[in-house]
Amino acid sequence: MNKSSENFFENKVMGHPAGLFVLFFTEMWERFSYYGMRAILVIFLTGLVTGENPGWGWSTEAALSLLGTYALFVYLTPLVGGWLADKKIGYRMAVVIGALLMTLGHAAMAVETPTFLYIGIALLILGNGFFKPNMTSIISKMYEGHDEKKDGAYNIFYMGVNAGAFLGIMMCGWVGEKVGWSYGFGLAGIFMLLGMLQFYFAQPLFGTVGDKPIKPIESHSTVEVAKEIFRGQTGDDPRLNKFRMIDVVLIVVFAISALIFIINDPLSKIGDIQTLNFTVAGMGDSLFFALLAAVAFILLLIIRIPRYVTIERDRMIAFAIFCLFTIFFWAAFEQAAGSLPLYTRDFTDRLLEGGAATTFKVVDLIVTVVPLAIITYVLLSLFRKTFNRIGLSNTILGFSFVIVWAIVIYKLYVEFQSTETEVPVTWFAILNSLFIIMFAPLFTKWWDSRYNPPASVKYFLGLFLLGIGFAFLAFGARHVPAGAETASLSMAWLVLAYLFHTLGELCLSPMGLSYLSKLIPARMIAFMFGVYYLAIAIGNKLAHYVGGDIEKITAEHSLSGFFLIFTLIPIGMGIVALLLHPLLKKLMHGVR
């Protein structure tokens, strides 16, 4: 048992090491900044250039092209950042560097000029690469020898993720819409900076965990032992599947084709720079290169995977199929960051008066204050245990919450002064985090019970529920004529959509990494982890590539027709997942 990890359990908060709650709040502020910025980005970019709080008047296509490229790189850069932390700089330093870069990124976006916007987005992408993979790595190291406590630790940690998303969307969204966009972007940066400082000054709690690696990992490491066990089970020698020339060629074709598409998409739509906008085989907008990249990558998997021994091969095929479903899920789910805010702004009746306004204000007060009070209680519990050791870190954290409570009280005061209420566009996005907090414990109990469904059923449920969420939007918009630019649809359709999207997410989202750990042998984890993150990245880019055409599709087929795309495709893919159950069960060779 790791002695340094054992020391963590000498100073516990709510049954877990105090260091876990430092990570909880650090991750919370990072998610605050990420989701807070993302909540207002598209509304700001596409907003009218006139008025008290003007936007930039970008086209929907241009705004979502930028968001899609940003979201794609958010899921790819952690592959590099994780490697750098593992081999060169250590997890803790990577987290500090990442948080600092993201702070600078948010500060740049607050300047509100195109140049600083692009600089800010680039810094956020780089910072995310350093930050995102290494928080969970620190937890893993901290709990070495305490595997029975890991599930609880990750549950607590991911509550921090959702708390940060909730607070970030609520606060940055309200400040951005009601006060000024640059204040919303700036607020995200302030809390990212405070989160970095409270983590940096809490270093005494972590001992040597997450330090810069001093020497290569010895052959007695957990990963190496797992390799030896797996080789003993299969008789397989990993050296037999070296990368061949055809593998390298396909990787190069994939990388070049993907880069042409990724670079051209925002350049051509935002700056009208057509340098890489080739038209091949009748396909413009570099779509040909996107398809070529997809074909090259699928061929790579088809060629490489069969070289493994039977059980390995079959399980990797099963996981690759799960990754395919993952692409379709996120391509629909991530409309929440792109087309759904535009739908909320332009097609939803958000103006409330009289009793309806009062009811909303009370609901808003409850869903704002209760979660914040619970998080503040966790903060005070951490203070009681650690103030003597990390007083400066705790002081910074306490100061952060003073700011939060001040903004929340001011927000509630302003809202209660008005006789009518216009629900902010960004308010609906907090429903995802709120529903996760409400329903995640129920799903955890379900997965831990004897009624835990097989993988194919979970993927079916995730995709089916997601499609049903969009079906509510399609049904609600059924009377909106093609070409309409505004409407006054009920907010109930949005609430139902977010509810079913969240239920679908709870069924499918946690499955990816879970089945990665169960199906993939230790020596292949890195490669297939890359495949999984690539699937999420493609799903995010595809979401905003298609979502950017909302105006074109609405003009030609109606708003209801746009949402029917995201109804029928996920439900169809869910049914495919269900039909593949016998095959997937066979391919998984007993893994549940």
C-alpha positions in Angstrom: 0.0 0.0 0.0 1.3 3.5 -0.9 2.4 5.1 2.3 1.8 8.6 1.0 -1.7 7.7 0.0 -2.3 6.1 3.4 -1.4 9.4 5.1 -4.3 11.1 3.3 -6.7 9.2 5.4 -5.4 10.5 8.7 -7.2 13.9 8.1 -10.7 13.2 6.8 -13.6 15.3 5.8 -17.0 13.6 5.6 -15.2 10.2 5.5 -12.7 11.1 2.8 -9.3 12.7 2.6 -9.3 16.5 2.9 -7.3 16.7 -0.3 -10.3 15.2 -2.2 -12.3 18.3 -1.3 -9.5 20.6 -2.5 -9.8 18.9 -5.8 -13.6 19.1 -5.6 -13.5 22.9 -5.4 -10.7 23.3 -7.9 -12.7 21.2 -10.4 -15.8 23.1 -9.5 -14.3 26.5 -10.4 -12.9 25.1 -13.6 -16.3 23.8 -14.6 -17.8 27.1 -13.5 -15.5 28.9 -15.9 -16.0 26.4 -18.8 -19.8 26.1 -18.7 -20.2 29.8 -17.8 -18.3 31.0 -20.8 -19.9 28.4 -23.1 -23.4 29.4 -21.9 -23.1 32.9 -23.3 -20.7 32.5 -26.2 -23.2 31.7 -29.0 -25.8 34.2 -27.7 -23.1 36.9 -27.6 -21.7 36.2 -31.0 -25.1 36.0 -32.8 -26.7 38.8 -30.8 -27.9 42.1 -32.4 -25.2 44.7 -32.7 -27.6 47.3 -31.3 -29.2 47.8 -27.9 -27.9 48.2 -24.4 -25.9 44.9 -24.4 -25.0 44.4 -28.1 -23.6 41.3 -29.5 -21.5 40.9 -32.6 -24.1 40.0 -35.2 -22.4 36.8 -36.4 -24.2 34.3 -38.5 -25.4 31.2 -36.7 -23.2 29.1 -39.0 -20.1 31.1 -38.1 -20.7 31.1 -34.4 -21.4 27.4 -34.2 -18.4 26.7 -36.4 -16.1 28.3 -33.8 -17.9 26.6 -30.9 -17.6 23.2 -32.7 -13.9 23.6 -33.3 -13.3 24.7 -29.7 -15.4 21.7 -28.4 -13.5 19.3 -30.6 -10.1 20.4 -29.4 -11.3 20.4 -25.8 -11.5 16.6 -26.0 -8.3 16.0 -28.0 -5.8 18.2 -26.1 -6.1 16.2 -22.9 -4.5 13.2 -24.6 -1.3 15.3 -25.0 -1.6 17.0 -21.6 -2.0 13.7 -19.8 1.1 12.3 -21.5 3.1 15.4 -20.5 2.0 15.2 -16.9 2.8 11.4 -16.8 6.2 11.7 -18.2 7.5 15.2 -17.7 5.9 17.7 -15.3 3.7 15.8 -12.9 -0.1 16.1 -12.3 -0.1 18.9 -9.9 2.0 21.2 -12.0 0.0 20.4 -15.1 -3.2 21.4 -13.2 -1.6 24.8 -12.2 -0.4 25.5 -15.7 -3.7 24.6 -17.2 -5.7 26.7 -14.8 -3.4 29.7 -15.4 -3.7 29.4 -19.2 -7.5 29.2 -18.9 -7.5 32.3 -16.6 -5.6 34.2 -19.3 -8.0 32.8 -21.9 -11.1 34.1 -20.1 -9.4 37.5 -19.5 -8.6 37.8 -23.2 -12.3 37.0 -24.1 -13.4 39.8 -21.8 -11.7 42.4 -24.0 -14.4 41.7 -26.7 -12.3 42.1 -29.9 -12.0 39.4 -32.5 -8.2 39.1 -32.0 -8.5 38.6 -28.3 -11.5 36.2 -28.8 -9.3 33.9 -30.9 -6.4 34.2 -28.5 -8.7 33.5 -25.6 -10.2 30.4 -27.3 -6.7 29.1 -28.1 -5.6 29.6 -24.4 -8.7 27.8 -23.1 -8.0 24.9 -25.4 -4.4 24.6 -24.3 -5.2 25.1 -20.6 -7.9 22.5 -20.8 -5.4 20.0 -22.2 -3.2 20.4 -19.1 -6.0 20.5 -16.6 -8.7 18.1 -17.6 -7.0 14.7 -17.5 -4.9 15.3 -14.4 -7.4 16.0 -11.7 -8.7 12.4 -11.9 -5.1 11.1 -12.0 -4.4 12.8 -8.7 -7.5 11.1 -7.2 -6.4 7.8 -8.5 -3.0 8.1 -6.9 -4.5 9.4 -3.7 -6.7 6.3 -3.3 -4.1 3.7 -4.1 -4.7 0.8 -1.7 -8.2 2.1 -1.0 -10.1 0.8 -4.0 -13.2 0.3 -1.9 -13.4 4.1 -1.4 -12.8 5.1 -5.0 -16.4 4.9 -6.2 -17.5 7.3 -3.4 -14.6 9.6 -4.1 -15.5 9.9 -7.8 -19.1 10.5 -7.0 -18.1 13.4 -4.7 -15.7 14.7 -7.3 -18.4 14.6 -10.1 -20.8 16.4 -7.8 -18.2 19.2 -7.8 -18.3 19.0 -11.7 -22.1 19.5 -11.7 -22.0 22.1 -9.0 -19.5 24.2 -11.0 -21.6 23.8 -14.2 -24.7 24.8 -12.3 -23.2 27.9 -10.7 -21.2 28.9 -13.8 -24.2 28.9 -16.1 -26.5 30.6 -13.6 -24.0 33.4 -12.7 -22.1 34.0 -15.9 -25.3 33.7 -17.8 -27.2 36.2 -15.7 -24.3 38.7 -15.5 -23.6 38.3 -19.3 -27.2 38.8 -20.3 -28.3 41.4 -17.7 -25.1 43.4 -17.0 -22.7 42.9 -20.0 -21.1 40.2 -22.0 -17.5 41.1 -21.0 -18.5 40.9 -17.3 -19.8 37.4 -17.9 -16.5 36.3 -19.6 -14.5 38.2 -17.0 -16.4 36.5 -14.1 -15.5 33.1 -15.5 -11.8 34.1 -15.5 -11.9 35.5 -11.9 -13.1 32.2 -10.5 -10.7 30.2 -12.6 -7.9 32.3 -11.1 -9.2 31.9 -7.6 -9.6 28.1 -8.1 -6.0 27.9 -9.3 -4.7 29.9 -6.3 -6.6 27.8 -3.7 -5.3 24.6 -5.3 -1.7 25.9 -5.5 -1.6 27.0 -1.8 -3.1 23.6 -0.7 0.0 21.7 -1.9 1.0 20.6 1.7 -2.0 18.3 1.7 -0.8 16.3 -1.2 2.7 15.3 -0.1 4.4 13.7 -3.1 1.3 12.6 -4.9 1.2 14.2 -8.4 4.8 15.4 -8.2 7.1 15.6 -11.2 8.1 12.0 -12.1 11.7 11.4 -11.1 12.4 8.1 -12.9 10.6 5.9 -15.4 7.8 3.7 -14.0 9.3 0.4 -12.9 8.1 -2.9 -14.2 6.3 -3.6 -10.9 3.8 -0.9 -11.6 0.1 -1.7 -11.6 0.0 -1.2 -15.4 2.9 -3.6 -15.9 1.5 -6.2 -13.6 -1.8 -6.0 -15.5 0.1 -6.5 -18.7 1.8 -9.6 -17.3 -1.5 -11.0 -16.1 -3.2 -10.4 -19.4 -0.3 -12.0 -21.3 -0.6 -15.0 -19.1 -4.3 -15.3 -19.8 -4.0 -15.0 -23.6 -0.5 -16.1 -24.5 -0.4 -12.9 -26.6 2.8 -11.0 -27.1 2.1 -7.2 -27.6 5.1 -6.9 -29.9 3.3 -8.9 -32.5 1.1 -6.0 -33.4 3.5 -3.2 -34.2 2.3 -0.4 -36.4 2.8 -1.4 -40.1 3.3 0.8 -43.1 -0.4 0.6 -44.0 -1.3 1.7 -40.4 1.1 4.7 -40.6 -0.3 5.7 -44.1 -3.9 5.6 -42.8 -3.0 7.6 -39.7 -1.3 10.2 -41.9 -4.3 10.3 -44.3 -6.6 10.6 -41.4 -4.6 13.4 -39.7 -4.1 15.5 -42.8 -7.7 15.2 -44.0 -9.1 15.9 -40.6 -6.9 19.0 -40.2 -8.0 20.4 -43.6 -11.6 20.1 -42.6 -11.1 21.4 -39.0 -9.1 24.4 -40.1 -11.2 25.3 -43.1 -14.5 25.1 -41.4 -14.1 28.2 -39.1 -11.8 30.0 -41.6 -14.3 29.9 -44.4 -17.4 30.6 -42.3 -16.0 33.3 -40.0 -13.3 35.0 -42.0 -14.4 34.0 -45.6 -10.9 32.7 -46.1 -11.3 30.0 -48.8 -7.6 28.8 -49.0 -8.5 25.2 -47.8 -12.1 25.2 -49.0 -11.7 22.6 -51.7 -14.5 21.1 -53.7 -13.9 17.4 -54.4 -16.4 15.0 -56.0 -19.1 17.6 -55.9 -18.7 18.1 -52.1 -17.7 21.6 -51.0 -16.9 23.1 -47.6 -14.1 20.4 -47.4 -16.8 17.9 -46.5 -14.9 15.4 -48.7 -11.9 15.6 -46.4 -14.1 15.0 -43.4 -15.5 11.8 -45.0 -12.0 10.8 -46.1 -10.8 11.1 -42.5 -13.7 9.0 -41.3 -13.0 6.3 -43.9 -9.3 6.2 -43.1 -9.9 5.9 -39.4 -12.5 3.1 -39.8 -10.1 1.3 -42.1 -7.3 1.6 -39.5 -9.6 -0.1 -36.9 -10.7 -2.8 -39.4 -7.0 -3.5 -40.3 -5.5 -3.4 -36.8 -8.1 -5.0 -34.6 -8.3 -8.4 -36.3 -4.5 -8.9 -35.6 -5.2 -9.4 -31.9 -6.1 -12.8 -30.4 -9.7 -13.7 -30.4 -10.9 -12.4 -27.0 -9.0 -9.1 -27.3 -10.2 -8.6 -30.9 -13.8 -9.2 -30.1 -13.8 -7.0 -27.0 -12.1 -4.2 -29.0 -14.7 -4.5 -31.7 -17.5 -4.2 -29.1 -15.9 -1.1 -27.7 -15.5 0.4 -31.2 -19.2 -0.1 -31.8 -19.9 1.7 -28.5 -17.7 4.5 -29.7 -19.9 4.8 -32.8 -23.0 5.1 -30.8 -21.1 7.7 -28.7 -20.6 9.9 -31.7 -24.3 10.0 -32.5 -25.3 10.6 -28.9 -23.0 13.7 -28.5 -23.8 15.0 -32.0 -27.4 15.4 -30.7 -26.9 16.1 -27.0 -24.5 19.0 -27.6 -27.2 21.0 -29.4 -27.6 22.2 -25.8 -24.6 24.5 -26.4 -25.4 25.6 -29.9 -28.8 25.5 -31.5 -30.9 25.2 -28.3 -29.8 28.6 -26.9 -30.8 30.1 -30.2 -34.2 28.3 -30.1 -34.6 29.5 -26.5 -33.9 33.1 -27.5 -35.9 33.3 -30.7 -38.8 30.9 -30.4 -39.6 30.6 -26.7 -42.0 32.9 -24.7 -39.8 33.8 -21.7 -41.8 36.8 -20.5 -43.7 36.1 -17.2 -46.1 38.4 -15.4 -48.2 38.3 -12.2 -48.4 35.0 -10.5 -46.3 33.2 -13.1 -43.5 35.6 -12.5 -43.7 35.2 -8.7 -43.7 31.4 -9.0 -40.6 31.5 -11.2 -38.8 33.8 -8.8 -39.5 31.5 -5.9 -38.4 28.4 -7.9 -35.3 30.3 -9.0 -34.5 31.3 -5.4 -34.8 27.7 -4.2 -32.8 26.1 -7.0 -30.1 28.7 -6.5 -29.8 29.0 -2.8 -30.3 25.3 -1.7 -27.4 23.9 -3.8 -25.2 26.8 -2.9 -26.0 26.3 0.8 -25.0 22.6 0.6 -21.7 23.5 -1.1 -21.0 26.1 1.5 -21.6 23.5 4.2 -18.9 21.3 2.5 -16.6 24.3 2.4 -17.0 24.9 6.2 -16.4 21.2 6.9 -13.1 21.5 4.9 -12.2 24.7 6.9 -12.6 23.0 10.2 -10.2 20.2 9.3 -7.5 22.0 7.3 -7.4 25.7 8.2 -4.3 25.2 10.4 -2.4 23.5 7.5 -3.6 25.5 4.4 -5.0 28.7 5.9 -4.1 30.8 2.8 -5.8 28.3 0.4 -8.9 28.3 2.6 -9.0 32.1 2.8 -8.9 32.3 -1.0 -11.7 29.7 -1.2 -13.7 31.5 1.4 -13.3 34.8 -0.5 -14.5 33.1 -3.6 -17.7 32.1 -1.8 -18.2 35.6 -0.5 -18.2 36.9 -4.1 -20.6 34.1 -5.1 -23.1 34.8 -2.3 -22.9 38.6 -3.0 -23.7 38.1 -6.7 -26.5 35.6 -5.9 -28.1 38.0 -3.4 -27.8 40.9 -5.8 -29.3 38.8 -8.6 -32.3 37.7 -6.4 -32.8 41.3 -5.2 -32.9 42.7 -8.7 -35.3 40.0 -9.9 -37.7 40.4 -7.0 -37.9 44.2 -7.6 -39.4 43.8 -11.0 -43.1 43.2 -11.6 -42.5 41.1 -14.7 -39.7 38.7 -15.4 -37.9 37.7 -18.6 -36.3 34.3 -18.0 -32.7 34.5 -19.1 -31.8 32.4 -22.2 -29.0 30.7 -20.2 -31.3 29.8 -17.2 -32.6 26.6 -19.0 -29.1 25.3 -19.4 -28.8 24.9 -15.6 -31.5 22.3 -15.7 -29.1 19.6 -17.0 -26.9 20.0 -13.9 -29.9 20.2 -11.6 -31.5 17.1 -13.0 -28.1 15.2 -12.7 -27.9 16.1 -9.1 -31.5 15.0 -8.5 -31.4 11.7 -10.5 -27.8 10.5 -10.4 -28.2 8.7 -7.0 -31.3 6.8 -8.4 -29.3 5.6 -11.4 -26.4 4.6 -9.2 -28.7 2.4 -7.2 -30.2 1.0 -10.4 -26.7 0.1 -11.8 -25.7 -1.5 -8.4 -28.8 -3.6 -8.2 -29.6 -7.0 -9.7 -31.7 -5.2 -12.4 -28.6 -3.6 -13.9 -29.2 -3.8 -17.6 -26.6 -4.9 -20.2 -24.5 -2.5 -22.2 -26.7 -2.6 -25.3 -29.8 -1.7 -23.3 -28.0 1.2 -21.6 -27.0 2.6 -25.0 -30.5 2.1 -26.3 -32.0 3.9 -23.3 -29.5 6.8 -23.6 -30.2 7.3 -27.3 -33.9 6.7 -27.1 -34.5 9.1 -24.2 -32.3 11.7 -25.9 -34.5 11.4 -29.1 -37.7 11.7 -27.0 -36.4 15.0 -25.6 -36.1 16.4 -29.1 -39.5 14.9 -30.0 -41.0 17.3 -27.4 -39.3 20.2 -29.1 -40.5 19.0 -32.5 -44.0 18.6 -31.3 -44.1 22.0 -29.6 -42.9 23.7 -32.8 -45.3 21.8 -35.1 -47.3 25.0 -35.9 -44.3 27.2 -36.5 -44.2 27.8 -40.3 -41.1 27.2 -42.5 -39.0 30.4 -42.6 -40.3 31.9 -39.4 -37.6 33.8 -37.5 -39.5 34.1 -34.2 -42.3 32.4 -32.2 -43.6 32.3 -28.6 -43.6 28.7 -27.7 -44.1 27.4 -24.2 -41.1 27.0 -21.9 -42.5 23.6 -20.9 -41.1 22.0 -24.1 -37.6 23.1 -23.1 -37.9 21.8 -19.6 -39.1 18.4 -20.8 -36.3 18.3 -23.4 -33.6 19.0 -20.8 -35.2 16.4 -18.5 -35.1 13.6 -21.0 -31.7 14.6 -22.4 -30.3 14.4 -18.9 -31.9 11.0 -18.3 -30.4 9.8 -21.5 -27.0 11.2 -20.5 -27.1 9.3 -17.1 -27.8 6.1 -19.0 -25.0 6.4 -21.6 -22.3 8.9 -20.7 -20.7 7.0 -17.8 -20.6 3.8 -19.8 -17.7 4.8 -22.1 -14.9 4.9 -19.6 -16.5 2.0 -17.6 -16.4 -0.4 -20.6 -13.0 0.9 -21.6 -11.6 -0.3 -18.3 -13.5 -3.6 -18.5 -13.0 -4.6 -22.2 -9.6 -3.2 -23.1 -6.3 -4.9 -22.0 -3.9 -2.6 -20.1 -1.4 -2.2 -22.9 -4.1 -1.0 -25.3 -5.8 1.4 -22.9 -4.0 4.5 -24.2 -4.9 3.8 -27.9 -8.5 3.0 -27.2 -8.8 5.9 -24.8 -7.7 8.1 -27.7 -10.4 6.4 -29.9 -13.1 7.1 -27.3 -12.1 10.8 -26.8 -11.9 11.1 -30.6 -15.5 9.8 -30.8 -16.7 12.5 -28.3 -14.7 15.2 -30.2 -16.2 14.2 -33.5 -19.7 14.1 -31.9 -19.1 17.7 -30.6 -17.9 19.0 -33.9 -20.7 17.3 -35.8 -23.3 18.7 -33.4 -22.4 22.3 -34.2 -21.6 21.6 -37.9 -25.2 20.4 -38.3 -26.6 22.8 -35.7 -25.1 25.7 -37.7 -27.6 25.0 -40.4 -30.6 25.5 -38.2 -31.7 28.6 -40.1 -31.3 26.9 -43.5 -33.2 23.8 -42.4 -35.9 25.8 -40.6 -36.4 27.9 -43.8 -36.7 24.9 -46.0 -38.4 22.3 -43.7 -39.6 24.2 -40.6 -38.3 24.3 -37.1 -40.1 21.1 -36.2 -38.3 19.4 -39.1 -34.9 20.5 -37.7 -35.7 18.9 -34.3 -37.1 15.7 -36.0 -33.5 15.1 -37.3 -32.3 14.8 -33.7 -35.4 12.8 -32.8 -35.3 10.1 -35.5 -31.5 9.5 -35.8 -30.8 8.9 -32.0 -33.9 6.7 -31.6 -32.9 4.8 -34.8 -29.4 4.2 -33.5 -30.8 3.2 -30.1 -32.9 0.5 -31.8 -29.8 -0.6 -33.7 -28.0 -0.9 -30.3 -30.8 -3.1 -29.0 -30.8 -5.3 -32.1 -27.1 -5.8 -31.7 -27.5 -7.1 -28.1 -26.8 -10.8 -29.0 -23.7 -9.9 -31.1 -22.4 -7.5 -28.4 -22.9 -10.0 -25.7 -20.9 -12.6 -27.7 -18.1 -10.1 -28.4 -17.8 -9.0 -24.8 -17.0 -12.6 -23.6 -18.7 -12.4 -20.3 -18.0 -8.8 -19.4 -21.1 -7.1 -18.1 
